[in-house]
Amino acid sequence: MLSAAELNFAIREAGELPAWLKETSFRIWPWADAKTVMLRAGGRDVLVKLRERSSVLVGEISGFEPNSAAPGGLHIGDLIVFKPAHVFAVRD
């Protein structure tokens, strides 16, 4: 299983508003309703389908934006563990 922290995924700065507070296409969510989240790696957005929600989050990589080569050898279907600070946006 991959780790967002070990792979140096971006994290939101303290006090920085996450995208779901700024973007109308995203919303403030209860974790129970979230299905897909957006992480950032190597200047690209990494879409992750949530699998588990506990003290850490576990998900499956489902895509990249822009749709080009995956950053750092990541692949669709890879499992990744991450924290809420790694989440930049949420989609239902």
C-alpha positions in Angstrom: 0.0 0.0 0.0 1.3 3.5 -0.9 1.5 6.3 1.6 0.8 9.9 0.6 3.1 11.2 3.3 6.0 9.0 2.1 5.4 10.0 -1.5 5.5 13.7 -0.5 2.0 14.4 -1.7 1.0 18.1 -1.1 -0.8 19.1 2.0 -2.9 22.1 2.7 -1.1 24.9 4.6 -2.5 25.7 8.1 -5.3 28.2 7.6 -5.6 27.6 3.8 -9.2 27.0 2.8 -9.6 23.7 1.1 -11.1 23.8 -2.4 -14.4 22.4 -1.4 -15.0 25.7 0.5 -14.2 27.8 -2.6 -15.4 25.7 -5.6 -19.1 25.5 -6.3 -18.6 22.1 -7.9 -17.5 20.8 -4.5 -19.2 21.0 -1.1 -18.5 20.7 2.5 -19.1 17.1 3.2 -19.5 14.6 6.0 -16.9 11.9 5.5 -19.6 9.3 5.3 -21.0 10.9 2.1 -17.7 11.4 0.4 -16.9 9.0 -2.5 -14.0 10.5 -4.3 -11.4 12.9 -3.1 -8.6 14.8 -4.9 -5.0 14.7 -3.7 -2.1 16.5 -5.3 1.2 15.0 -6.4 3.9 16.4 -8.7 1.6 19.3 -9.8 -1.2 16.9 -10.8 -4.5 16.1 -9.2 -4.9 12.5 -8.1 -8.5 11.2 -7.9 -9.0 8.6 -5.1 -12.1 6.6 -4.4 -12.5 6.3 -0.6 -12.4 2.7 0.8 -12.0 3.2 4.6 -12.4 6.1 6.9 -10.8 5.9 10.4 -7.9 7.8 11.9 -6.3 7.6 8.5 -8.1 7.4 5.1 -7.5 4.6 2.6 -8.5 4.8 -1.0 -8.0 3.5 -4.5 -6.4 5.7 -7.2 -9.1 6.1 -9.9 -7.6 8.8 -12.2 -5.4 11.8 -12.8 -6.0 15.3 -14.0 -5.0 16.4 -16.4 -5.3 13.0 -18.1 -1.6 12.5 -18.8 1.1 10.3 -17.4 0.7 9.5 -13.8 3.1 11.3 -11.4 5.9 9.3 -9.8 5.0 5.8 -11.0 1.4 5.9 -9.5 -1.1 3.7 -11.2 -4.9 3.5 -11.4 -5.9 0.8 -8.9 -3.1 1.5 -6.4 -4.2 1.6 -2.8 -3.1 4.7 -0.9 -3.3 5.8 2.8 -3.6 9.5 3.5 -4.7 12.1 6.1 -7.4 14.8 5.7 -4.7 17.4 5.3 -3.8 15.7 1.9 -7.4 16.3 0.6 -7.8 19.4 -1.6 -11.3 18.7 -2.9 -14.2 16.2 -2.5 -16.7 14.9 -5.0 -19.8 12.8 -4.3 
